[in-house]
Every structure is written in C-alpha cells, then in structure tokens.
Amino acid sequence: MAGQDILGLLSKGIPEEEWTNQDDLCDCTFQRTGDWANPYLGRTQRVRICCLFAELYEQYPHLIQEIPAYYDENTGEWESKPREWDGETDMPEAIWHRQLAVKTGMPLEDIREVYANQSPPKGTVKEKPMVQQQQVNPWELYGMKSLEAEQLQDGLNSAIDVIRALKEGDLSIDRIKIMPQGFSVLPEGEKDV
C-alpha cells in the first residue's frame, strides 16, 4: 500500500475489509494498524500505521534504520537468518509470506502468487514439564490427619456441652457469642449484644 494513494482507500461508509495486524493487505514488512473507537461519538478511526510510516520513511530516510538481521536480546547477538517457526499455533500467513520473501529474495507479490495454494507451517504443542510430586511420609500424613480429627472431635464435644448446658438451664443463650470460626461462651454476667 506504501506508495499508493492512502486517501483513495478511505471511504465515508463502513469498510468492506477490516484492517488488522498481519492482514496482508499491504507489502510493509511489519504490518501495524491502529484502531481508536468511541461509542459515544459513534465513530471509529483506523490507521495503517505501517503504510503511514513508509510514507514518512521516504521523506526522512536519514532517520530510519532497516537492519537485515534480528537482535536477540537473550544472546546479545545479531541473527541474519530467519528463525524457523516454532510457535504453538499455526504461523500467520502474512508472516510466512514475508519470511519466504526474505529467504528466497523474491518480491512479496510473487511469493503470494507462488504459495497461494500452500499452507504456512503448523504449530507444535510444547510438552509441559512434569511437576515433580513431593514425596509425603505416610506416618507424617497420618499424624497430621490424627491431629485434625482430634481438633474436630474437641470442637464437637464443646458444642455438645453447650447444648447440654442450654437444655438443662445452666447456660443462658445470651452468653453464647457466634463467631466466623465457631462460638464462645461469655463469662457469667456478660451478654452477647
């Protein structure tokens, strides 16, 4: 699209084609689109940022670096060969076409025509590393479960004692304070408000 009349592509109505990143509607190496919308205005503005920048690059070539390599921040080195696809999803067609153009030196327009009936590389699902299960000492587990059971039994016995005291009249219901973790019995003469 760079070099074409971008204004000629704009319309007053709703466009038939939606511009998205990697839509392959232009020949820019890095396809970028911008999208701003406001429902209160009932308006959306889309910009083919990559094509707009291409126009600026022609006017200001001294401000642009087009580097025929990829800088790998992990290794701190430049890689001049395109990396083979290793993504988990299928390679986007627009990126595949551009990769082929770099590898073969053919124009992007020719690549689209030659590879029109072929599919980009498929994704490969990476195996998730197995989380190593921590070995549990069965006696330690038994001890923890026994302690849990004792605590539950103590709580049940306390509840039964309170119910018995209520039934026999030795305890007023006003002295029972309900809390998120259970209940408590207030001292003689105090009442729960």
Backbone as ProteinMPNN parsed JSONL, in Angstrom:
{"seq_chain_A": "MAGQDILGLLSKGIPEEEWTNQDDLCDCTFQRTGDWANPYLGRTQRVRICCLFAELYEQYPHLIQEIPAYYDENTGEWESKPREWDGETDMPEAIWHRQLAVKTGMPLEDIREVYANQSPPKGTVKEKPMVQQQQVNPWELYGMKSLEAEQLQDGLNSAIDVIRALKEGDLSIDRIKIMPQGFSVLPEGEKDV", "coords_chain_A": {"N_chain_A": [[0.829, -1.175, 0.0], [2.105, 1.117, 0.542], [3.202, 3.979, -1.126], [0.974, 3.986, -2.675], [-2.085, 5.822, -3.123], [-3.211, 6.554, -0.152], [-5.373, 7.972, 0.825], [-7.253, 7.491, -1.108], [-8.15, 5.027, -0.427], [-9.727, 5.346, 1.743], [-13.062, 5.575, 2.958], [-16.389, 6.951, 3.126], [-18.267, 5.446, 4.339], [-19.039, 2.317, 6.05], [-16.289, 0.177, 6.02], [-15.569, -2.508, 3.711], [-13.503, -4.294, 4.065], [-11.737, -5.223, 6.957], [-9.119, -3.697, 8.643], [-6.392, -5.224, 10.064], [-3.633, -6.21, 12.16], [-1.205, -8.051, 10.429], [-2.854, -8.66, 8.258], [-2.185, -8.817, 5.644], [-2.712, -6.946, 3.662], [-1.079, -5.071, 2.648], [2.302, -4.335, 1.557], [4.147, -3.88, 3.525], [6.849, -4.631, 5.712], [6.642, -4.946, 8.539], [3.576, -5.242, 9.583], [1.314, -2.993, 10.833], [-1.477, -1.767, 12.49], [-3.642, 0.798, 13.649], [-6.283, 1.395, 15.924], [-8.937, 3.242, 16.944], [-11.759, 3.851, 18.845], [-14.962, 5.225, 19.671], [-17.802, 4.841, 21.364], [-19.623, 6.767, 22.148], [-19.455, 8.738, 20.343], [-20.041, 7.406, 18.106], [-18.139, 6.637, 16.262], [-15.262, 5.351, 14.557], [-11.784, 5.171, 14.125], [-9.403, 4.038, 11.951], [-6.036, 3.286, 11.23], [-3.516, 2.592, 8.938], [-0.762, 2.16, 10.165], [1.756, 1.207, 9.499], [1.937, 1.734, 6.72], [1.65, 4.475, 6.71], [3.966, 5.2, 8.094], [5.802, 4.261, 6.2], [5.497, 6.138, 4.18], [6.487, 8.353, 5.546], [9.103, 7.481, 5.923], [10.144, 7.646, 3.361], [10.317, 10.388, 3.083], [12.069, 11.075, 5.115], [14.656, 9.577, 5.108], [17.099, 9.5, 6.43], [16.509, 9.14, 9.064], [15.84, 6.572, 9.547], [16.528, 3.181, 10.2], [16.992, 0.27, 8.509], [17.531, -2.822, 9.242], [19.164, -5.712, 8.261], [18.88, -8.015, 9.965], [18.165, -9.782, 13.022], [18.108, -8.729, 16.331], [18.961, -10.576, 19.01], [18.003, -10.411, 22.175], [18.438, -12.16, 24.252], [20.823, -13.516, 23.731], [22.46, -11.476, 22.987], [23.35, -11.079, 20.441], [23.406, -10.613, 16.838], [21.152, -12.039, 14.524], [21.114, -13.19, 11.316], [19.694, -14.908, 9.708], [16.354, -15.942, 9.052], [14.403, -17.283, 11.67], [13.195, -20.603, 12.058], [9.757, -21.568, 12.169], [8.431, -22.043, 15.358], [6.25, -21.849, 16.926], [3.344, -22.431, 19.033], [0.887, -22.194, 17.862], [-0.519, -22.151, 14.517], [1.543, -20.729, 11.971], [1.056, -17.346, 11.131], [-0.222, -16.446, 7.967], [0.576, -14.067, 6.64], [3.024, -13.434, 7.898], [4.478, -15.696, 7.228], [4.62, -15.433, 4.426], [6.245, -13.166, 4.245], [8.54, -14.121, 5.501], [9.312, -16.098, 3.662], [9.853, -14.433, 1.48], [12.122, -13.078, 2.411], [13.883, -15.267, 2.724], [14.078, -16.291, 0.09], [14.525, -14.096, -1.515], [12.715, -13.218, -3.304], [10.144, -11.011, -4.619], [7.46, -9.876, -2.534], [4.915, -9.884, -3.688], [5.187, -11.85, -5.7], [5.696, -14.068, -4.099], [3.239, -14.383, -2.768], [1.694, -15.22, -4.933], [2.99, -17.578, -5.866], [2.848, -19.257, -3.613], [0.163, -19.487, -3.113], [-1.632, -21.657, -2.907], [-0.718, -23.128, -0.821], [-0.102, -24.012, 2.621], [0.865, -22.261, 5.6], [3.512, -23.095, 8.013], [2.595, -25.453, 10.53], [1.567, -25.227, 13.969], [3.312, -26.406, 16.868], [2.581, -28.166, 19.671], [3.952, -27.632, 22.738], [5.394, -29.774, 25.12], [4.361, -29.74, 28.438], [6.389, -29.249, 31.257], [6.75, -31.889, 33.562], [5.491, -31.631, 36.775], [7.258, -32.262, 39.563], [6.22, -34.514, 41.908], [6.022, -34.094, 45.36], [7.378, -36.237, 47.716], [5.512, -37.693, 50.261], [5.764, -38.437, 53.62], [4.224, -41.238, 54.871], [3.673, -41.673, 57.622], [3.932, -39.174, 58.706], [1.838, -37.875, 57.411], [-0.293, -39.376, 58.475], [-0.079, -38.607, 61.143], [-0.695, -35.845, 60.953], [-3.347, -35.984, 60.029], [-4.531, -37.329, 62.166], [-4.268, -35.432, 64.205], [-5.896, -33.412, 63.116], [-8.36, -34.744, 63.237], [-8.639, -35.038, 66.019], [-8.897, -32.327, 66.772], [-11.314, -31.679, 65.511], [-13.021, -33.423, 66.896], [-12.782, -32.394, 69.51], [-13.981, -29.868, 69.103], [-16.578, -30.672, 68.446], [-17.312, -31.971, 70.856], [-17.277, -29.734, 72.594], [-19.402, -28.242, 71.531], [-21.526, -29.988, 72.041], [-21.477, -29.989, 74.851], [-22.255, -27.307, 75.353], [-24.834, -27.287, 74.258], [-26.035, -29.166, 75.953], [-25.807, -27.777, 78.43], [-27.436, -25.569, 77.867], [-29.926, -26.863, 77.522], [-30.344, -27.963, 80.052], [-30.603, -25.673, 81.476], [-28.48, -24.448, 82.721], [-27.06, -22.58, 81.365], [-27.412, -19.46, 79.755], [-28.755, -18.458, 76.634], [-28.019, -15.943, 75.783], [-25.391, -15.659, 76.546], [-23.857, -16.866, 74.646], [-21.583, -16.37, 72.152], [-21.5, -15.959, 68.759], [-19.149, -16.61, 66.252], [-17.126, -16.239, 63.258], [-15.4, -18.479, 63.115], [-16.587, -20.278, 64.782], [-17.926, -20.596, 68.02], [-18.17, -18.956, 71.256], [-18.343, -19.108, 74.827], [-19.481, -16.64, 76.912], [-18.239, -15.099, 79.96], [-19.91, -15.489, 83.169], [-22.553, -13.259, 83.75], [-21.957, -11.546, 81.613], [-23.241, -10.539, 78.41], [-23.952, -11.368, 75.015], [-24.163, -8.908, 72.584]], "CA_chain_A": [[0.0, 0.0, 0.0], [3.0, 2.261, 0.544], [3.358, 4.486, -2.475], [-0.363, 4.165, -3.24], [-2.827, 6.929, -2.533], [-3.929, 6.032, 1.014], [-6.662, 8.66, 0.93], [-8.178, 6.843, -2.036], [-8.66, 3.81, 0.195], [-10.682, 5.71, 2.786], [-14.428, 5.757, 2.467], [-17.273, 7.646, 4.067], [-19.145, 4.466, 4.968], [-18.401, 1.205, 6.76], [-15.437, -0.516, 5.048], [-15.832, -3.928, 3.475], [-12.388, -5.041, 4.643], [-11.283, -4.706, 8.245], [-7.671, -3.675, 8.748], [-5.85, -5.802, 11.288], [-2.224, -6.568, 12.048], [-0.96, -9.285, 9.682], [-3.949, -8.955, 7.326], [-1.539, -8.984, 4.342], [-3.315, -6.028, 2.698], [-0.04, -4.177, 2.142], [3.593, -5.003, 1.428], [5.042, -3.465, 4.601], [7.471, -5.742, 6.426], [5.969, -5.06, 9.831], [2.229, -4.701, 9.428], [0.785, -2.42, 12.071], [-2.663, -0.94, 12.325], [-4.121, 1.433, 14.877], [-7.736, 1.393, 15.956], [-9.489, 4.034, 18.025], [-13.217, 3.866, 18.713], [-15.688, 5.885, 20.746], [-19.223, 4.558, 21.168], [-20.415, 7.961, 22.415], [-19.437, 9.525, 19.115], [-20.451, 6.551, 17.005], [-17.081, 6.745, 15.26], [-14.044, 4.545, 14.692], [-10.711, 5.591, 13.232], [-8.366, 3.018, 11.746], [-4.887, 3.814, 10.512], [-2.474, 1.639, 8.57], [0.416, 2.851, 10.689], [2.938, 0.778, 8.747], [1.953, 2.45, 5.438], [1.877, 5.88, 7.036], [5.39, 5.31, 8.383], [6.538, 4.069, 4.946], [5.48, 7.447, 3.516], [7.42, 9.205, 6.294], [10.461, 6.991, 5.683], [10.588, 8.187, 2.075], [10.639, 11.798, 3.267], [13.151, 11.235, 6.098], [15.423, 8.325, 5.113], [18.227, 9.606, 7.365], [16.029, 8.827, 10.415], [15.376, 5.184, 9.55], [17.495, 2.085, 10.042], [16.402, -1.013, 8.097], [18.65, -3.707, 9.561], [18.888, -7.053, 7.741], [19.183, -9.004, 10.995], [17.348, -9.713, 14.23], [18.938, -8.663, 17.53], [18.456, -11.478, 20.052], [18.369, -9.841, 23.473], [18.869, -13.232, 25.155], [22.229, -13.856, 23.478], [23.221, -10.257, 22.732], [23.949, -11.192, 19.109], [22.543, -10.418, 15.669], [20.849, -13.243, 13.743], [20.757, -12.721, 9.973], [18.788, -15.864, 9.057], [15.05, -16.054, 9.709], [14.213, -18.456, 12.522], [12.106, -21.484, 11.645], [8.571, -21.421, 13.012], [8.363, -22.978, 16.489], [5.12, -21.439, 17.753], [2.351, -23.459, 19.367], [-0.222, -22.041, 16.926], [-0.059, -22.108, 13.134], [2.203, -19.48, 11.596], [0.185, -16.478, 10.34], [0.151, -16.474, 6.546], [1.288, -12.847, 6.272], [4.413, -13.544, 8.367], [5.09, -16.76, 6.427], [4.956, -14.855, 3.121], [7.392, -12.272, 4.399], [9.698, -14.973, 5.792], [9.713, -16.696, 2.385], [10.449, -13.375, 0.661], [13.471, -12.85, 2.924], [14.699, -16.451, 2.443], [14.283, -16.51, -1.343], [14.856, -12.862, -2.219], [11.639, -12.922, -4.255], [9.211, -9.971, -4.166], [6.316, -10.364, -1.759], [3.808, -10.129, -4.625], [5.441, -13.149, -6.331], [5.546, -15.089, -3.054], [1.802, -14.613, -2.585], [1.189, -15.965, -6.086], [3.601, -18.913, -5.905], [2.438, -20.053, -2.453], [-1.27, -19.247, -2.894], [-2.359, -22.897, -2.571], [0.005, -23.846, 0.231], [-0.383, -23.539, 3.98], [2.055, -21.969, 6.423], [3.855, -24.148, 8.981], [1.665, -25.722, 11.628], [2.095, -25.062, 15.315], [3.644, -27.634, 17.592], [2.286, -28.001, 21.091], [5.113, -27.97, 23.569], [5.041, -30.559, 26.309], [4.528, -29.034, 29.702], [7.259, -30.035, 32.135], [6.061, -32.581, 34.653], [5.769, -31.095, 38.102], [7.666, -33.386, 40.38], [5.412, -34.664, 43.119], [6.818, -34.186, 46.575], [7.093, -37.467, 48.456], [4.969, -37.442, 51.591], [5.981, -39.529, 54.567], [2.889, -41.671, 55.283], [3.49, -41.527, 59.07], [3.721, -37.745, 58.943], [0.475, -37.61, 56.962], [-1.18, -39.979, 59.469], [-0.026, -37.75, 62.326], [-1.44, -34.605, 60.679], [-4.777, -36.313, 59.958], [-4.957, -37.654, 63.527], [-4.383, -34.16, 64.903], [-7.111, -32.779, 62.583], [-9.521, -35.471, 63.772], [-8.741, -34.681, 67.442], [-9.406, -30.96, 66.86], [-12.729, -31.738, 65.154], [-13.734, -34.083, 67.995], [-12.829, -31.43, 70.612], [-14.987, -28.879, 68.761], [-17.886, -31.315, 68.555], [-17.585, -32.166, 72.291], [-17.605, -28.428, 73.163], [-20.751, -27.891, 71.082], [-22.469, -30.846, 72.769], [-21.514, -29.485, 76.229], [-23.041, -26.074, 75.364], [-26.237, -27.677, 74.026], [-26.495, -29.803, 77.189], [-25.958, -26.723, 79.443], [-28.622, -24.807, 77.481], [-31.1, -27.698, 77.755], [-30.529, -28.14, 81.49], [-30.828, -24.362, 82.08], [-27.268, -23.964, 83.375], [-26.435, -21.573, 80.497], [-28.358, -18.604, 79.033], [-28.384, -18.311, 75.216], [-27.429, -14.617, 75.639], [-23.946, -15.725, 76.83], [-23.161, -17.537, 73.535], [-21.153, -15.431, 71.112], [-21.24, -16.642, 67.493], [-18.033, -16.027, 65.513], [-16.935, -16.945, 61.985], [-14.716, -19.761, 63.29], [-17.326, -21.126, 65.72], [-18.63, -19.849, 69.063], [-17.529, -18.97, 72.569], [-19.269, -18.848, 75.931], [-19.026, -15.473, 77.661], [-18.259, -15.294, 81.415], [-21.164, -15.237, 83.899], [-22.891, -11.842, 83.887], [-21.803, -10.859, 80.327], [-24.185, -10.987, 77.388], [-23.605, -11.005, 73.628], [-25.081, -7.871, 72.107]], "C_chain_A": [[0.88, 1.248, 0.0], [3.219, 2.693, -0.89], [2.016, 4.671, -3.165], [-1.007, 5.368, -2.563], [-3.669, 6.383, -1.394], [-5.285, 6.691, 1.135], [-7.7, 8.04, 0.008], [-8.785, 5.58, -1.452], [-9.693, 4.101, 1.271], [-12.06, 5.891, 2.174], [-15.249, 6.472, 3.524], [-18.145, 6.665, 4.832], [-18.356, 3.412, 5.731], [-17.591, 0.398, 5.751], [-15.818, -1.989, 4.91], [-14.743, -4.789, 4.099], [-11.968, -4.393, 5.953], [-9.768, -4.781, 8.29], [-7.263, -4.248, 10.088], [-4.364, -6.046, 11.08], [-2.128, -7.918, 11.353], [-2.118, -9.662, 8.763], [-3.45, -9.113, 5.895], [-2.165, -8.09, 3.268], [-2.319, -4.995, 2.178], [1.271, -4.952, 2.098], [4.581, -4.619, 2.524], [5.59, -4.685, 5.337], [6.777, -5.993, 7.751], [4.591, -4.431, 9.689], [1.721, -4.242, 10.788], [-0.432, -1.581, 11.731], [-3.011, -0.338, 13.678], [-5.632, 1.526, 14.805], [-8.197, 2.182, 17.176], [-10.996, 4.114, 17.812], [-13.829, 4.574, 19.915], [-17.172, 5.666, 20.515], [-20.101, 5.783, 21.373], [-20.436, 8.913, 21.22], [-19.972, 8.72, 17.938], [-19.433, 6.57, 15.884], [-15.917, 5.818, 15.611], [-13.032, 5.1, 13.699], [-9.69, 4.462, 13.17], [-7.267, 3.628, 10.901], [-3.955, 2.659, 10.178], [-1.158, 2.328, 8.916], [1.659, 2.475, 9.885], [3.053, 1.545, 7.428], [2.214, 3.942, 5.646], [3.365, 6.109, 7.317], [6.216, 5.148, 7.108], [6.608, 5.381, 4.167], [6.462, 8.404, 4.207], [8.867, 8.792, 6.04], [11.013, 7.537, 4.369], [11.014, 9.639, 2.213], [11.853, 12.011, 4.173], [14.005, 9.968, 6.18], [16.592, 8.329, 6.1], [17.813, 9.27, 8.808], [15.622, 7.36, 10.568], [16.556, 4.234, 9.412], [16.715, 0.831, 9.672], [17.535, -2.025, 8.196], [18.317, -5.123, 9.08], [19.287, -8.163, 8.72], [18.254, -8.776, 12.173], [18.285, -9.698, 15.426], [18.288, -9.506, 18.618], [18.935, -10.957, 21.402], [18.827, -10.903, 24.463], [20.347, -13.558, 24.982], [23.101, -12.629, 23.28], [23.886, -10.267, 21.368], [22.898, -10.955, 18.031], [22.383, -11.737, 14.93], [20.383, -12.79, 12.363], [19.816, -13.673, 9.237], [17.458, -15.896, 9.803], [14.943, -17.366, 10.492], [13.058, -19.3, 11.97], [10.967, -21.379, 12.642], [8.562, -22.472, 14.11], [7.229, -22.602, 17.44], [4.155, -22.584, 18.009], [1.124, -23.359, 18.472], [0.352, -22.01, 15.513], [0.532, -20.738, 12.822], [1.225, -18.62, 10.786], [0.695, -16.382, 8.895], [0.961, -15.25, 6.14], [2.758, -12.902, 6.714], [5.157, -14.599, 7.551], [5.509, -16.208, 5.065], [6.183, -13.964, 3.222], [8.669, -13.054, 4.715], [10.228, -15.594, 4.495], [10.37, -15.657, 1.474], [11.882, -13.089, 1.11], [14.376, -14.03, 2.549], [15.059, -16.575, 0.961], [14.751, -15.275, -2.091], [13.807, -12.472, -3.253], [10.771, -11.783, -3.72], [7.996, -10.594, -3.479], [5.131, -10.704, -2.664], [3.96, -11.493, -5.308], [5.26, -14.293, -5.333], [4.072, -15.413, -2.858], [1.247, -15.483, -3.709], [1.713, -17.402, -6.087], [3.065, -19.813, -4.795], [0.937, -19.929, -2.139], [-2.026, -20.495, -2.437], [-1.666, -23.719, -1.496], [-0.3, -23.223, 1.588], [0.905, -23.253, 4.728], [2.34, -23.107, 7.402], [2.84, -24.235, 10.121], [2.369, -25.483, 12.963], [2.414, -26.409, 15.931], [3.454, -27.37, 19.073], [3.491, -28.486, 21.893], [4.634, -28.758, 24.786], [5.319, -29.723, 27.549], [5.432, -29.886, 30.597], [6.445, -30.653, 33.278], [6.467, -31.945, 35.979], [6.085, -32.29, 38.987], [6.863, -33.391, 41.674], [6.346, -34.82, 44.314], [6.401, -35.448, 47.328], [6.627, -37.102, 49.868], [5.218, -38.679, 52.443], [4.611, -39.976, 55.074], [2.645, -41.509, 56.787], [3.251, -40.075, 59.452], [2.295, -37.356, 58.544], [-0.535, -38.164, 57.966], [-1.244, -39.116, 60.73], [-0.823, -36.464, 62.14], [-2.945, -34.882, 60.661], [-5.325, -36.667, 61.345], [-5.167, -36.383, 64.342], [-5.644, -33.41, 64.451], [-8.359, -33.423, 63.181], [-9.733, -35.131, 65.252], [-9.347, -33.287, 67.611], [-10.903, -30.924, 66.524], [-13.558, -32.352, 66.291], [-13.855, -33.149, 69.198], [-13.899, -30.37, 70.362], [-16.395, -29.433, 68.892], [-18.267, -31.511, 70.025], [-17.959, -30.846, 72.961], [-19.021, -28.017, 72.777], [-21.796, -28.707, 71.831], [-22.6, -30.371, 74.22], [-22.37, -28.219, 76.332], [-24.517, -26.396, 75.181], [-26.825, -28.295, 75.298], [-26.745, -28.746, 78.271], [-27.173, -25.851, 79.139], [-29.895, -25.578, 77.847], [-31.398, -27.827, 79.251], [-30.733, -26.802, 82.207], [-29.621, -23.803, 82.794], [-26.6, -22.826, 82.587], [-27.541, -20.806, 79.777], [-27.855, -18.437, 77.6], [-27.741, -16.958, 74.946], [-25.923, -14.624, 75.872], [-23.163, -16.407, 75.708], [-22.862, -16.495, 72.457], [-20.796, -16.237, 69.868], [-20.151, -15.875, 66.749], [-17.85, -16.812, 64.224], [-16.301, -18.326, 62.15], [-15.428, -20.68, 64.289], [-18.107, -20.286, 66.729], [-17.766, -19.833, 70.308], [-18.605, -18.653, 73.611], [-18.679, -17.704, 76.749], [-19.085, -15.764, 79.168], [-19.623, -14.933, 82.005], [-21.369, -13.742, 84.056], [-22.717, -11.047, 82.591], [-22.811, -11.425, 79.344], [-23.671, -10.564, 76.027], [-24.632, -10.022, 73.114], [-25.322, -8.037, 70.632]], "O_chain_A": [[0.468, 2.306, -0.476], [3.401, 1.856, -1.774], [1.917, 5.425, -4.133], [-0.515, 5.862, -1.548], [-4.732, 5.809, -1.633], [-6.256, 6.036, 1.512], [-8.893, 8.061, 0.308], [-9.819, 5.11, -1.926], [-10.448, 3.214, 1.67], [-12.2, 6.306, 1.024], [-14.839, 6.579, 4.68], [-18.706, 7.017, 5.869], [-17.172, 3.585, 6.021], [-18.132, -0.026, 4.73], [-16.312, -2.621, 5.845], [-15.015, -5.88, 4.601], [-11.858, -3.17, 6.048], [-9.194, -5.831, 8.001], [-7.74, -3.802, 11.132], [-3.892, -6.083, 9.943], [-2.894, -8.83, 11.662], [-2.347, -10.844, 8.51], [-4.22, -9.506, 5.019], [-2.148, -8.441, 2.089], [-2.672, -4.143, 1.362], [1.338, -6.095, 2.551], [5.749, -5.002, 2.453], [4.869, -5.659, 5.556], [6.374, -7.117, 8.05], [4.467, -3.206, 9.677], [1.702, -5.001, 11.757], [-0.41, -0.783, 10.794], [-2.701, -0.911, 14.723], [-6.193, 1.718, 13.726], [-7.878, 1.824, 18.31], [-11.452, 4.415, 16.709], [-13.294, 4.532, 21.023], [-17.748, 6.231, 19.585], [-21.207, 5.844, 20.836], [-21.31, 9.772, 21.103], [-20.315, 9.282, 16.898], [-19.789, 6.527, 14.707], [-15.632, 5.544, 16.777], [-13.38, 5.453, 12.573], [-9.186, 3.996, 14.192], [-7.532, 4.391, 9.972], [-3.641, 1.84, 11.042], [-0.534, 2.983, 8.081], [2.512, 3.321, 9.62], [4.148, 1.963, 7.054], [2.911, 4.581, 4.857], [3.952, 7.082, 6.844], [7.23, 5.828, 6.947], [7.635, 5.703, 3.568], [7.173, 9.163, 3.548], [9.754, 9.641, 5.953], [12.199, 7.852, 4.27], [11.952, 10.083, 1.55], [12.58, 12.994, 4.027], [14.065, 9.346, 7.24], [17.024, 7.269, 6.553], [18.673, 9.131, 9.678], [15.112, 6.964, 11.616], [17.462, 4.456, 8.609], [15.866, 0.38, 10.44], [18.403, -2.075, 7.324], [17.283, -5.672, 9.461], [19.951, -9.127, 8.341], [17.638, -7.719, 12.305], [19.162, -10.555, 15.536], [17.196, -9.189, 19.09], [20.118, -11.049, 21.733], [19.534, -10.585, 25.419], [21.045, -13.84, 25.956], [24.325, -12.707, 23.386], [24.867, -9.557, 21.147], [21.694, -11.073, 18.26], [23.354, -12.467, 14.73], [19.377, -12.091, 12.244], [19.204, -13.284, 8.243], [17.431, -15.879, 11.033], [15.352, -18.423, 10.012], [12.067, -18.761, 11.476], [11.192, -21.13, 13.827], [8.673, -23.665, 13.826], [7.238, -22.983, 18.61], [4.152, -23.582, 17.289], [0.388, -24.335, 18.331], [1.56, -21.86, 15.33], [0.078, -19.719, 13.343], [0.619, -19.123, 9.839], [1.895, -16.255, 8.653], [1.925, -15.368, 5.384], [3.639, -12.46, 5.977], [6.329, -14.419, 7.221], [6.616, -16.477, 4.598], [7.062, -14.014, 2.362], [9.751, -12.693, 4.254], [11.436, -15.615, 4.256], [11.335, -15.966, 0.775], [12.761, -12.88, 0.274], [15.507, -13.825, 2.108], [16.189, -16.917, 0.614], [15.314, -15.384, -3.181], [13.99, -11.505, -3.993], [10.669, -11.602, -2.506], [7.571, -11.699, -3.815], [4.43, -11.689, -2.435], [2.976, -12.213, -5.476], [4.736, -15.352, -5.678], [3.696, -16.582, -2.79], [0.431, -16.373, -3.47], [0.942, -18.339, -6.29], [2.85, -21.005, -5.015], [0.503, -20.233, -1.028], [-2.969, -20.388, -1.653], [-2.001, -24.886, -1.291], [-0.702, -22.063, 1.683], [1.917, -23.921, 4.517], [1.499, -23.985, 7.596], [2.314, -23.23, 10.598], [3.595, -25.532, 13.062], [1.842, -27.43, 15.549], [4.075, -26.479, 19.653], [3.966, -29.609, 21.726], [3.608, -28.445, 25.39], [6.367, -29.09, 27.68], [5.259, -31.102, 30.682], [5.575, -30.011, 33.867], [7.651, -31.754, 36.254], [5.277, -33.206, 39.135], [6.835, -32.414, 42.422], [7.32, -35.572, 44.276], [5.214, -35.689, 47.546], [7.262, -36.312, 50.567], [4.925, -39.806, 52.043], [3.892, -39.165, 55.659], [1.516, -41.233, 57.191], [2.492, -39.769, 60.371], [1.629, -36.602, 59.253], [-1.524, -37.501, 58.278], [-2.312, -38.916, 61.31], [-1.54, -36.036, 63.044], [-3.728, -34.108, 61.212], [-6.469, -36.335, 61.658], [-6.141, -36.276, 65.088], [-6.369, -32.846, 65.27], [-9.296, -32.731, 63.58], [-10.869, -34.955, 65.691], [-10.198, -33.076, 68.475], [-11.669, -30.218, 67.18], [-14.646, -31.873, 66.609], [-14.903, -33.105, 69.842], [-14.64, -30.005, 71.275], [-17.296, -28.755, 69.385], [-19.408, -31.252, 70.407], [-18.855, -30.819, 73.805], [-19.763, -27.499, 73.612], [-22.838, -28.177, 72.215], [-23.704, -30.349, 74.765], [-23.13, -28.066, 77.289], [-25.362, -25.835, 75.878], [-27.957, -27.997, 75.677], [-27.766, -28.795, 78.957], [-27.872, -25.434, 80.062], [-30.828, -25.01, 78.413], [-32.557, -27.803, 79.666], [-31.006, -26.782, 83.407], [-29.732, -22.755, 83.429], [-25.678, -22.183, 83.09], [-28.484, -21.401, 79.255], [-26.653, -18.289, 77.381], [-26.991, -16.822, 73.98], [-25.236, -13.696, 75.446], [-21.94, -16.521, 75.794], [-23.759, -15.837, 71.93], [-19.908, -17.089, 69.904], [-20.212, -14.652, 66.627], [-18.357, -17.927, 64.1], [-16.63, -19.247, 61.404], [-14.917, -21.754, 64.605], [-18.853, -19.382, 66.353], [-16.784, -20.566, 70.424], [-19.622, -18.025, 73.317], [-17.542, -17.775, 77.216], [-19.891, -16.585, 79.605], [-20.387, -14.169, 81.415], [-20.447, -13.031, 84.457], [-23.283, -9.959, 82.475], [-23.191, -12.594, 79.409], [-23.029, -9.522, 75.896], [-25.835, -10.27, 73.195], [-26.069, -7.26, 70.037]]}, "name": "protein", "num_of_chains": 1, "seq": "MAGQDILGLLSKGIPEEEWTNQDDLCDCTFQRTGDWANPYLGRTQRVRICCLFAELYEQYPHLIQEIPAYYDENTGEWESKPREWDGETDMPEAIWHRQLAVKTGMPLEDIREVYANQSPPKGTVKEKPMVQQQQVNPWELYGMKSLEAEQLQDGLNSAIDVIRALKEGDLSIDRIKIMPQGFSVLPEGEKDV"}
